[in-house]
Amino acid sequence: ASVRRIISLRVFDRWGALVFERKDSTPNDPAAGWGGAIGGKSAMQGVYVYVIEVERADGVGEQYSGEVTLVR
């Protein structure tokens, strides 16, 4: 099913610290994603964990998680 909205997108560093959070955004909006910065500065390359919670078009919520490798 298609996604109606992104409830939250959170990105964590390898120690579990929250480095990015965006709530209530629309799908496929590049400006709503994480650009690889922490506190306005380029994040160190490495593996980061993401957790995304979405609302599908049928109103059902789902949560996904995984890893992303940041390479500079």
Long-range contacts (C-beta under 8 A, 24 or more apart in sequence): 1-56, 1-57, 1-58, 1-60, 2-27, 2-56, 2-57, 3-27, 3-54, 3-55, 3-56, 3-57, 4-54, 4-55, 4-56, 4-57, 4-59, 5-54, 5-55, 6-32, 6-52, 6-53, 6-54, 6-55, 7-53, 7-54, 7-55, 7-61, 8-51, 8-52, 8-53, 9-33, 9-34, 9-50, 9-51, 9-52, 9-53, 10-50, 10-51, 10-52, 11-48, 11-49, 11-50, 11-68, 12-48, 12-49, 12-50, 12-51, 13-38, 13-43, 13-46, 13-48, 14-46, 14-47, 14-48, 14-49, 19-43, 19-48, 27-54, 36-70, 42-72, 43-70, 44-70, 45-69, 45-70, 45-71, 45-72, 46-70
